[in-house]
Amino acid sequence: MRTIFALAGVVIKELYRRKDFYVLFILTIVICVVMASVNIYNDNEIIRYIKALCLLLIWISSLVIAITTTARQIPAEREQRTLLPLLAKPLTRTQLIFGKFLGCWLACGLVLVCFYAFFGVLAASREHAWPLLHYFQAAFLHWMVLGVVIAMTLLGSLVFAAPSSNSTICFVLVAMILCVGRYLDEVALKMHEPLRSLVYVLYFAIPHLEWAFGMRDLIVHDWPLIGWNFVGLATLYLLAYVSIFLVAACLVFRRKAVN
Amino acid sequence: MSVILKTEKLRVEFKSREFRQQPKVALRGLDLEVGTGEIFGFLGPNGAGKTTTINVLLGFVQPTSGAAALFGIDVRQPIARQRIGYLPEMTYYYKFLSAEELLRFYTKIFGLSRSETDKRIENLLKLVELEHASKRQIKTYSKGMQQRVGLAQALINNPDLLILDEPTSGLDPVGRMKVREIIQRLKNEGKTVFFASHELGEVETVCDRVAIISEGELKAIGRVSEIVAQHPSLEKAFLEVIGYKPQPA
């Protein structure tokens, strides 16, 4: 475990010493503060739109950070040959994969803390309320979804040679899951065999991240908290996908030449 | 003198990506033995199989046939790498870390205690003359300084065997001299050094024994003095062994 945490520590240091996070964080703040400073159409409910926009920006920024940070980890180690002295140490490739995953996941967790803290301040400045448990549920499930995205991107970084192609493919996949994932079963119903079965298989095979994305509505419309047992089941569901992607990544990396 | 590094009939073939192409043979039955406390020079022209041999020893490449062992342990076991240090050719380290942070990271992989870590980092930074720049990020270092960081990371676990792949490539004469001094100091401490290089003068000065390989085959092996005794210089011996015929002017 010590080795895995050491590897994770390097990934976290890399994230806070690069500019990516700061740029996205400042951009989100600027857009949201500007939006919050004007009251379009004199709508008293304008805060809901601002909250929805801010959460959308948080989701987009966190996905950008998670995918780009993860996609460059192993390709950069190979390109800059830092992988060689690392694997010359008593370290297994499985430990390396787990260390990279944990580092990216924890780093994204810290990013989410910053973003949701800003969101909380922004919402409280208008609504004078702190629904902390709502924020916790939304941020926690958001972090779990990022775990799936990170594990998937890590697997992609071992399959696709260039980080840019891996990032693009992962972005497209995640966007498709978030936007059309929930409608695949309805699409399948309108199709003929064998396409119908194929789309059904796809519907059950993909990780359904869209409902966690829908957690934004919980905060935007001040809906009541969802049951903690549901949060637990959702966590198990997402962790199952994380495990599948990580096992696949370990199997691919074991056969991969490092030089 | 016990054998610390051993390869037996080591053969490595790389499959061609082209359809129906013959595999490329990188090593053809390489037999090597390096004993404790030796400085062993591993010579050969470009593409001879030096780096492939090192990659097999470090478990980066699986041999097609034959065996390789470090300290009597199969190189495929991660534990075989517990007592070795490795300096690859032309490596860039994590640019966003300082030398001290980088060394601290590697000590965690070896599971060293905090007090041992502090002591070792201090000694190594002194050895490679980087105490003044230990807090600076590696991206601000010159090539020579980066190579010395590499040497420090290779020594972080106080290894019994040090594997160096072209340790002085791309360095200026002062940088080369510093690396050579460090190798000499390690020799005095009784460490074993397996040293792949093109710098024949350097090998002649530092090494006890050398092996010359060409096209994946071992062409010559023996003490430097024995090889040099039959030729005007190690360079002449090297060229003759690899079968180089000078072109008439």
Boltz contact constraints between the chains, C-beta under 6 A:
constraints:
  - contact:
      token1: [A, 2]
      token2: [B, 108]
      max_distance: 6.0
  - contact:
      token1: [A, 3]
      token2: [B, 109]
      max_distance: 6.0
  - contact:
      token1: [A, 6]
      token2: [B, 105]
      max_distance: 6.0
  - contact:
      token1: [A, 6]
      token2: [B, 108]
      max_distance: 6.0
  - contact:
      token1: [A, 6]
      token2: [B, 109]
      max_distance: 6.0
  - contact:
      token1: [A, 10]
      token2: [B, 105]
      max_distance: 6.0
  - contact:
      token1: [A, 14]
      token2: [B, 96]
      max_distance: 6.0
  - contact:
      token1: [A, 17]
      token2: [B, 96]
      max_distance: 6.0
  - contact:
      token1: [A, 80]
      token2: [B, 92]
      max_distance: 6.0
  - contact:
      token1: [A, 81]
      token2: [B, 88]
      max_distance: 6.0
  - contact:
      token1: [A, 81]
      token2: [B, 91]
      max_distance: 6.0
  - contact:
      token1: [A, 84]
      token2: [B, 88]
      max_distance: 6.0
  - contact:
      token1: [A, 85]
      token2: [B, 86]
      max_distance: 6.0
  - contact:
      token1: [A, 85]
      token2: [B, 153]
      max_distance: 6.0
  - contact:
      token1: [A, 88]
      token2: [B, 58]
      max_distance: 6.0
  - contact:
      token1: [A, 88]
      token2: [B, 81]
      max_distance: 6.0
  - contact:
      token1: [A, 88]
      token2: [B, 86]
      max_distance: 6.0
  - contact:
      token1: [A, 89]
      token2: [B, 109]
      max_distance: 6.0
  - contact:
      token1: [A, 90]
      token2: [B, 78]
      max_distance: 6.0
  - contact:
      token1: [A, 90]
      token2: [B, 81]
      max_distance: 6.0
  - contact:
      token1: [A, 90]
      token2: [B, 82]
      max_distance: 6.0
  - contact:
      token1: [A, 91]
      token2: [B, 109]
      max_distance: 6.0
  - contact:
      token1: [A, 92]
      token2: [B, 78]
      max_distance: 6.0
  - contact:
      token1: [A, 258]
      token2: [B, 60]
      max_distance: 6.0
  - contact:
      token1: [A, 259]
      token2: [B, 55]
      max_distance: 6.0
  - contact:
      token1: [A, 259]
      token2: [B, 60]
      max_distance: 6.0
